[in-house]
Amino acid sequence: MAASAKRLATREPLAVRMGRAVAGFRFAGCSAATVEKAKLCILDVLSSAFASIESPWSRQAVALATRSSGGAKRAASIAGASVGV
């Protein structure tokens, strides 16, 4: 196995690394304007996700994620969907 492939095989999954970064984040070091913008961005993402739940491309994305999950049982949830991958 090539060195780069071996490194990728032993590396923590991106979701784990992202989760750790988010869990360790503190708003204390951010300005009030930054915090307000972050809140607005989160609300925008959530509202977009929920507004598109019934769209054909969203159903396709859920089906693709389900097929690509490798058989994981609800390792991650999908916003607005009754399934997890």
DRENLORO-370359 format. One record per residue: residue number from 1; residue in three letters; x, y, z of N, C-alpha, C, O in turn. Coordinates in Angstrom, 3 decimals. Last residue first. Layout:
BEGIN
pos code nu nv nw cau cav caw cu cv cw ou ov ow
NUM ALA X Y Z X Y Z X Y Z X Y Z
...
This chain:
BEGIN
pos code nu nv nw cau cav caw cu cv cw ou ov ow
85 VAL -28.273 7.631 7.913 -27.250 6.885 7.157 -26.013 6.731 7.998 -25.033 6.135 7.552
84 GLY -31.771 7.573 8.529 -30.417 7.982 8.869 -29.453 7.140 8.071 -29.798 6.053 7.608
83 VAL -35.026 8.825 7.710 -33.971 7.816 7.672 -32.665 8.413 8.147 -32.493 9.632 8.159
82 SER -36.809 10.786 7.439 -37.075 9.830 8.515 -36.023 8.722 8.552 -36.131 7.786 9.344
81 ALA -35.555 14.116 7.019 -35.821 12.764 6.507 -36.022 11.815 7.679 -35.477 12.016 8.764
80 GLY -34.802 16.545 8.119 -36.093 16.430 7.483 -36.448 15.061 6.945 -37.561 14.870 6.454
79 ALA -31.422 15.882 7.798 -32.417 16.878 8.204 -33.694 16.701 7.400 -33.678 16.705 6.169
78 ILE -30.407 12.737 8.569 -30.571 13.641 7.442 -31.687 14.592 7.804 -32.800 14.151 8.092
77 SER -27.971 11.514 10.914 -29.330 11.764 10.475 -29.312 12.745 9.313 -28.345 13.476 9.102
76 ALA -25.650 8.847 11.100 -25.891 10.278 10.937 -27.323 10.468 10.463 -27.830 9.659 9.687
75 ALA -25.985 6.234 11.665 -24.750 6.854 12.149 -24.864 8.373 12.067 -24.257 9.096 12.857
74 ARG -28.133 4.420 11.139 -28.353 5.744 11.721 -27.101 6.347 12.358 -27.158 6.901 13.456
73 LYS -26.154 1.956 10.431 -27.489 2.118 10.997 -27.564 3.431 11.755 -27.101 3.526 12.892
72 ALA -24.467 1.413 7.391 -24.471 2.014 8.730 -25.907 2.209 9.185 -26.770 2.589 8.394
71 GLY -24.239 0.469 4.840 -24.979 -0.337 5.802 -24.991 0.212 7.214 -25.471 -0.448 8.135
70 GLY -23.013 2.346 3.287 -22.248 1.161 3.649 -22.927 0.317 4.701 -22.272 -0.469 5.385
69 SER -24.296 4.528 2.284 -23.930 4.545 3.706 -23.120 3.339 4.144 -22.597 3.314 5.257
68 SER -25.328 4.769 -0.208 -23.876 4.925 -0.067 -23.396 4.802 1.372 -22.205 4.959 1.643
67 ARG -28.078 4.626 0.053 -27.381 3.555 -0.685 -25.880 3.586 -0.427 -25.230 2.541 -0.427
66 THR -28.480 7.036 1.448 -28.867 5.758 2.048 -28.130 4.605 1.377 -27.619 3.712 2.052
65 ALA -27.626 8.922 -0.405 -26.933 8.819 0.890 -27.234 7.481 1.553 -26.351 6.865 2.149
64 LEU -29.548 8.457 -2.412 -28.123 8.244 -2.682 -27.345 8.073 -1.377 -26.505 7.181 -1.263
63 ALA -31.908 9.191 -1.088 -31.754 7.828 -1.613 -30.284 7.510 -1.862 -29.827 6.410 -1.553
62 VAL -31.340 11.879 -0.575 -31.560 10.964 0.551 -31.365 9.524 0.096 -30.739 8.726 0.794
61 ALA -31.169 12.809 -3.220 -30.001 12.914 -2.337 -30.140 11.971 -1.144 -29.166 11.333 -0.743
60 GLN -33.787 12.373 -4.119 -32.668 11.671 -4.771 -31.436 11.683 -3.868 -30.736 10.675 -3.762
59 ARG -35.131 14.143 -2.474 -35.428 12.715 -2.344 -34.312 11.886 -2.991 -33.937 10.832 -2.479
58 SER -34.022 16.480 -3.535 -33.779 16.128 -2.135 -34.055 14.655 -1.900 -33.294 13.986 -1.202
57 TRP -34.999 16.464 -6.119 -33.550 16.342 -5.940 -33.204 16.035 -4.479 -32.189 15.391 -4.216
56 PRO -37.788 16.803 -5.688 -37.261 15.562 -6.270 -35.764 15.393 -6.020 -35.310 14.284 -5.737
55 SER -38.675 18.182 -2.455 -38.257 18.336 -3.851 -37.667 17.028 -4.385 -37.111 16.238 -3.622
54 GLU -39.314 18.106 0.221 -40.163 17.354 -0.709 -39.743 17.475 -2.173 -40.405 16.914 -3.046
53 ILE -37.367 19.787 1.427 -37.518 18.379 1.808 -38.258 17.565 0.754 -37.854 16.445 0.439
52 SER -36.823 22.462 1.152 -36.621 21.606 -0.025 -36.821 20.126 0.252 -36.485 19.289 -0.586
51 ALA -37.165 23.687 3.562 -38.015 24.125 2.455 -37.918 23.191 1.253 -38.832 23.139 0.429
50 PHE -35.140 22.541 5.113 -36.524 22.176 5.387 -37.466 22.590 4.255 -38.465 21.913 4.012
49 ALA -32.867 23.736 3.923 -33.002 22.281 3.999 -34.454 21.887 4.191 -34.950 20.993 3.506
48 SER -33.375 26.464 4.299 -33.235 25.925 2.936 -33.432 24.414 2.923 -34.081 23.873 2.028
47 SER -33.352 26.581 7.074 -34.587 26.903 6.356 -34.534 26.394 4.924 -35.546 25.941 4.391
46 LEU -30.649 25.851 7.587 -31.761 25.031 8.071 -33.051 25.317 7.308 -33.766 24.387 6.934
45 VAL -29.265 27.975 6.335 -29.032 26.580 5.931 -30.203 25.704 6.345 -30.697 24.904 5.549
44 ASP -30.301 30.167 7.786 -30.459 30.094 6.338 -30.284 28.667 5.831 -31.059 28.200 4.996
43 LEU -29.431 29.642 10.385 -30.870 29.675 10.106 -31.142 29.564 8.605 -32.116 28.929 8.201
42 ILE -26.665 29.914 9.905 -27.217 28.629 10.357 -28.709 28.564 10.084 -29.207 27.545 9.605
41 CYS -26.541 32.642 9.193 -26.118 31.609 8.243 -26.678 30.235 8.626 -27.117 29.481 7.758
40 LEU -27.392 33.865 11.579 -28.158 34.051 10.346 -27.814 32.973 9.319 -28.705 32.449 8.650
39 LYS -25.298 33.088 13.288 -26.674 32.670 13.566 -27.530 32.772 12.311 -28.308 31.866 12.013
38 ALA -23.177 34.441 12.037 -23.156 32.981 12.133 -24.556 32.442 12.395 -24.960 31.447 11.792
37 LYS -23.968 37.098 12.463 -23.857 36.586 11.090 -23.862 35.056 11.094 -24.493 34.442 10.234
36 GLU -23.788 37.218 15.262 -25.076 37.442 14.596 -25.063 36.904 13.167 -26.047 36.317 12.716
35 VAL -21.033 36.797 15.581 -21.989 35.860 16.170 -23.342 36.004 15.483 -23.975 35.001 15.155
34 THR -20.026 39.082 14.297 -19.684 37.738 13.793 -20.672 36.706 14.306 -21.105 35.833 13.554
33 ALA -20.999 41.095 15.939 -21.411 41.057 14.531 -21.138 39.678 13.920 -21.930 39.176 13.123
32 ALA -19.646 40.599 18.307 -21.102 40.454 18.284 -21.602 40.348 16.846 -22.531 39.591 16.569
31 SER -16.609 38.715 17.664 -17.352 39.963 17.861 -18.849 39.679 17.799 -19.267 38.636 17.295
30 CYS -15.280 35.927 19.512 -15.855 36.530 18.302 -16.584 37.826 18.635 -17.103 38.004 19.737
29 GLY -14.529 34.522 21.723 -13.487 35.244 21.002 -13.981 35.955 19.748 -13.183 36.524 19.003
28 ALA -16.867 33.246 22.529 -16.303 34.309 23.366 -15.256 35.141 22.631 -15.116 36.336 22.892
27 PHE -17.698 31.048 21.176 -18.071 32.345 20.612 -17.425 33.502 21.368 -17.439 34.633 20.882
26 ARG -15.597 28.306 20.642 -16.216 29.188 21.626 -16.482 30.542 20.979 -15.611 31.111 20.320
25 PHE -15.247 24.916 19.648 -15.381 26.324 19.281 -16.073 27.109 20.385 -17.029 26.626 20.991
24 GLY -15.263 22.237 20.141 -14.261 23.037 20.830 -14.365 24.525 20.557 -13.649 25.317 21.169
23 ALA -17.236 21.278 18.468 -17.414 21.138 19.912 -16.436 22.012 20.693 -16.754 22.473 21.790
22 VAL -16.025 21.771 15.990 -17.240 22.493 16.365 -17.448 22.443 17.881 -17.796 23.450 18.498
21 ALA -13.874 19.955 16.094 -13.618 21.388 15.917 -14.832 22.213 16.355 -14.678 23.239 17.018
20 ARG -15.233 17.528 16.339 -14.302 17.947 17.396 -14.040 19.459 17.305 -13.993 20.150 18.323
19 GLY -16.598 17.492 13.912 -17.322 17.501 15.177 -16.461 17.980 16.322 -16.909 18.748 17.173
18 MET -14.460 17.306 12.114 -15.314 18.498 12.106 -16.080 18.617 13.419 -16.199 19.708 13.977
17 ARG -13.471 14.753 12.780 -12.605 15.931 12.923 -13.424 17.215 12.961 -13.127 18.116 13.746
16 VAL -15.720 13.236 12.149 -15.186 13.213 13.514 -14.321 14.446 13.746 -14.425 15.102 14.783
15 ALA -16.007 13.744 9.419 -17.098 14.092 10.335 -16.611 14.138 11.780 -17.047 14.992 12.552
14 LEU -13.633 12.623 8.384 -13.838 14.072 8.345 -14.919 14.490 9.333 -14.761 15.498 10.021
13 PRO -12.163 10.001 10.355 -13.132 10.485 9.373 -13.325 11.998 9.489 -13.191 12.570 10.570
12 GLU -8.622 9.843 10.894 -9.976 9.948 11.424 -10.922 10.443 10.339 -10.517 11.230 9.484
11 ARG -6.496 7.674 8.987 -6.913 9.014 9.370 -8.352 8.995 9.907 -9.190 8.228 9.433
10 THR -5.769 5.329 7.874 -5.674 5.427 9.333 -6.147 6.777 9.855 -6.188 6.986 11.068
9 ALA -6.094 5.702 5.146 -6.785 4.581 5.778 -6.783 4.696 7.298 -7.706 4.207 7.949
8 LEU -4.365 7.798 4.561 -5.803 8.010 4.455 -6.580 6.926 5.187 -7.619 7.207 5.785
7 ARG -1.925 6.472 4.913 -2.234 7.625 5.752 -3.745 7.891 5.738 -4.336 8.174 6.780
6 LYS -2.091 4.622 2.860 -2.022 4.144 4.239 -2.401 5.265 5.202 -3.109 5.039 6.183
5 ALA -2.012 6.304 0.658 -3.198 5.475 0.874 -3.239 4.970 2.311 -4.311 4.900 2.912
4 SER 0.577 7.364 0.930 -0.586 8.261 1.008 -1.864 7.482 1.250 -2.731 7.954 1.985
3 ALA 2.191 5.037 0.652 2.202 5.799 1.905 0.978 6.692 2.026 0.388 6.781 3.103
2 ALA 0.550 2.196 -0.849 1.322 3.432 -0.929 1.185 4.215 0.371 0.199 4.078 1.095
1 MET 0.841 -1.168 0.000 0.000 0.000 0.000 0.892 1.239 0.000 1.863 1.319 0.752
